[in-house]
Amino acid sequence: MPVRKGAPALLSAGTLCAALLLTGCATAAPPATAPSAPKPPAAAAVPTAGDSRPDRPARIPEQPPRIPGLGPATQARIPDGTTQAFVVSGATTDSNTAMAVLYERNGTGRWTEAAGPWAAHNALRGWTADHDAGDLRSPIGVFRLGDAGGRLPDPGARLPYDQDEEFAISGTGFAGESLEGSFDHVIAIDYNRVPGRTPLDKERPLGAEKGGGVWIHVDHGGPTQACVALERGTLRELLVALDPAREPVIVMGPDPDLAR
């Protein structure tokens, strides 16, 4: 049986100033004095930061920072509550190798590189924005990461982890490499699956024809069916780093698509 363990000034001030004008009356003529020197012209007012005169350009508000390589449309798909984003990007639509970086957002809203870059594999034929079962392409998009598991014991993941012998796999990959141990550790990508369940769950909300079982798993040395694969030590590092309280997501696809 699977063993699972637990789990995102207006300052308003009003100031009233009163000016007191003092006037004096003289009853005697003042003594004659030498003509006074002319007063220098008043200095021109120096505009302050809040000066709103029409001759001053309007201040342009700073744009919110984005993750390097992501365009505004892709960045907008990352949920507001997410502070961890695992970005996996390939050079072209047809590439089956990629680079992966874990980014984290700090209290000021800025994204910084937390781990990586790491080498990765994706599907044999590259990427697609309309994934179907058996097309040998990895889905492009932003997906939640909330559940993990594997044949081997939990390496210290904070995500719920399901250890199960059903993660055992055999056979060979596209380059003739052994697939054994590929599912020793996996992280489920929330593409066409029900979140909160073991990665082994077979329910497909979009229908079986749209594929499923898209995971981050151990790299077997070649391209995948649709998954993302990382070197074993790297995957264990990622598993320990991901924090469900930070609502982690994976942002995956080729560079031109992610830059939109």
C-alpha positions in Angstrom: 0.0 0.0 0.0 1.3 3.6 -0.7 2.6 5.5 2.2 1.9 9.2 2.0 2.9 11.9 4.3 1.6 15.4 4.8 1.4 18.1 2.9 0.6 29.1 0.0 -0.2 54.4 3.3 -2.1 56.9 2.4 -0.9 59.0 4.7 -3.3 61.4 5.0 -2.4 64.3 7.1 -4.0 67.6 7.2 -1.9 70.5 8.3 -3.4 74.0 9.2 -0.9 76.8 9.1 -1.8 80.3 10.4 0.5 83.2 9.5 0.7 86.0 12.0 1.3 89.5 10.4 3.0 92.0 12.7 2.5 95.7 11.9 4.0 98.7 13.8 3.0 102.4 14.0 5.7 105.2 14.2 4.9 108.6 15.8 8.3 110.1 15.0 10.1 110.4 11.7 12.9 108.0 11.5 16.4 109.4 11.3 17.8 109.9 7.8 19.8 106.9 6.6 21.8 106.1 3.6 19.9 104.6 0.7 19.6 100.9 1.2 21.2 98.5 -1.3 18.7 96.9 -3.8 17.5 93.5 -2.8 18.8 90.6 -4.9 16.2 88.9 -7.1 14.4 86.0 -5.4 15.9 82.6 -6.2 13.9 80.4 -8.5 12.0 77.6 -6.7 13.7 74.2 -6.9 11.2 71.6 -7.9 10.8 68.7 -5.5 10.3 65.0 -6.3 6.6 65.5 -6.0 6.4 68.5 -8.3 3.6 68.0 -10.7 4.2 71.0 -13.0 3.4 70.3 -16.6 7.0 70.9 -17.7 8.1 67.9 -15.6 7.8 64.4 -17.2 5.4 62.1 -15.3 7.1 59.4 -13.2 6.8 56.0 -14.8 6.0 53.3 -12.2 8.5 50.5 -12.1 7.4 47.4 -13.9 7.1 44.2 -11.8 10.2 42.0 -12.3 9.9 38.9 -14.4 11.8 35.6 -14.4 14.6 35.8 -17.0 13.5 34.4 -20.3 9.8 34.6 -19.6 7.6 37.1 -21.5 4.7 38.9 -20.0 2.1 36.4 -21.1 4.0 33.4 -19.6 4.8 35.3 -16.4 1.1 36.2 -16.0 0.2 32.5 -15.9 2.2 32.0 -12.7 -0.3 32.3 -9.8 0.0 35.3 -7.5 0.7 33.1 -4.5 3.5 31.1 -6.1 7.0 31.9 -4.9 8.8 28.9 -6.4 9.0 28.3 -10.1 11.0 25.5 -11.8 11.7 26.7 -15.4 12.6 24.0 -18.0 13.4 25.5 -21.4 14.5 24.0 -24.7 16.2 25.8 -27.5 13.6 25.0 -30.1 10.2 23.4 -30.5 11.8 20.2 -31.7 14.6 19.9 -29.1 14.6 17.1 -26.6 17.3 18.5 -24.4 16.7 21.4 -22.0 18.1 23.5 -19.2 16.4 23.7 -15.8 16.6 26.4 -13.1 14.7 26.8 -9.8 13.7 30.4 -9.1 12.3 31.8 -5.9 10.4 35.1 -5.3 11.4 37.1 -2.2 9.4 39.6 -0.1 10.0 42.5 -2.5 8.5 40.5 -5.3 11.8 39.9 -7.2 12.6 36.5 -8.6 16.1 35.2 -8.0 17.9 32.0 -9.1 17.8 29.5 -6.2 19.4 26.4 -7.8 20.7 25.3 -11.2 21.1 25.5 -14.0 20.8 21.8 -14.6 20.8 19.7 -17.8 17.5 17.9 -18.5 15.8 15.8 -21.1 12.2 16.2 -22.4 10.2 14.3 -25.0 11.8 12.8 -28.1 10.1 15.1 -30.6 10.2 18.2 -28.5 7.3 20.4 -27.3 3.7 21.1 -28.0 1.0 23.5 -26.8 -1.7 20.8 -27.6 -0.4 17.5 -26.2 -2.0 14.2 -27.2 -1.2 10.8 -25.9 1.6 9.2 -27.9 2.7 12.3 -29.8 6.1 12.1 -28.1 6.1 15.8 -27.2 6.1 17.5 -23.8 3.3 19.8 -23.0 4.1 23.6 -23.0 2.7 25.6 -20.1 2.7 26.4 -16.4 1.6 23.6 -14.2 1.4 23.0 -10.4 3.9 20.7 -8.6 2.1 19.2 -5.6 2.7 15.4 -5.3 5.8 13.2 -5.4 6.7 9.5 -5.0 9.0 6.8 -6.1 10.2 3.2 -5.7 12.8 4.4 -3.2 12.2 5.9 0.2 11.4 9.6 0.6 14.7 11.6 0.4 13.3 14.4 2.6 10.6 15.9 0.4 8.2 18.4 1.8 5.7 17.5 -0.9 3.5 14.4 -0.1 5.5 11.4 -1.1 4.2 8.0 -2.1 6.7 5.1 -1.9 5.4 2.2 -3.9 6.9 -0.8 -5.8 4.6 0.1 -8.7 7.1 2.8 -9.6 9.5 0.0 -10.8 10.2 0.1 -14.6 12.2 -2.0 -17.0 12.8 -1.9 -20.8 14.9 0.4 -23.0 14.7 4.0 -24.1 14.8 5.5 -27.5 18.6 5.3 -27.6 18.7 1.8 -26.4 19.5 2.8 -22.8 18.1 1.0 -19.8 15.0 2.6 -18.2 15.5 0.8 -14.9 15.5 3.2 -11.9 13.9 6.0 -13.9 11.0 6.2 -11.4 13.0 5.8 -8.2 11.9 9.4 -7.5 9.3 11.3 -9.4 7.4 14.6 -9.1 4.0 14.7 -10.7 3.3 17.6 -13.1 -0.3 18.7 -12.8 -1.1 18.1 -16.5 -4.4 16.2 -17.0 -4.4 14.8 -13.5 -6.2 15.2 -10.2 -4.0 17.2 -7.8 -3.5 15.8 -4.3 -3.2 12.1 -5.4 -0.3 9.8 -5.8 1.5 10.2 -9.2 0.4 6.7 -9.9 -3.3 7.8 -10.1 -4.8 7.1 -13.5 -7.7 9.5 -13.6 -7.5 11.9 -16.6 -9.9 14.9 -16.3 -9.3 16.0 -20.0 -9.7 12.4 -21.2 -7.3 9.6 -21.9 -6.6 10.9 -25.4 -4.9 14.0 -24.0 -2.2 11.9 -22.3 -1.2 12.0 -18.7 1.4 10.6 -16.3 3.7 13.5 -17.1 6.4 13.6 -14.4 9.8 14.9 -13.5 11.8 11.7 -13.0 15.3 10.3 -13.0 17.2 10.8 -16.3 17.9 7.5 -18.0 20.3 9.1 -20.5 17.9 9.9 -23.4 14.7 11.6 -24.4 11.4 10.7 -22.8 7.8 10.0 -23.9 6.5 13.4 -22.5 8.2 13.8 -19.1 11.1 15.9 -17.9 14.1 14.0 -16.7 16.9 15.2 -14.3 20.1 13.5 -13.1 19.4 11.5 -10.0 21.2 13.8 -7.5 19.6 16.9 -9.1 16.2 15.4 -8.7 16.7 14.6 -5.1 18.0 18.2 -4.5 14.8 19.5 -6.2 12.6 17.3 -4.2 14.1 18.6 -0.9 13.8 22.2 -2.1 10.2 22.3 -3.2 7.9 23.6 -0.5 4.1 23.2 -0.9 3.6 26.4 1.2 5.3 28.3 -1.7 2.8 26.8 -4.2 5.5 25.6 -6.6 5.0 25.4 -10.4 6.9 24.2 -13.4 7.2 26.5 -16.4 8.1 24.4 -19.4 8.5 24.8 -23.1 10.9 26.0 -25.8 12.5 29.4 -25.5 10.4 31.2 -28.2 7.2 30.2 -26.5 8.2 31.0 -23.0 9.4 34.5 -24.2 5.9 35.5 -25.2 
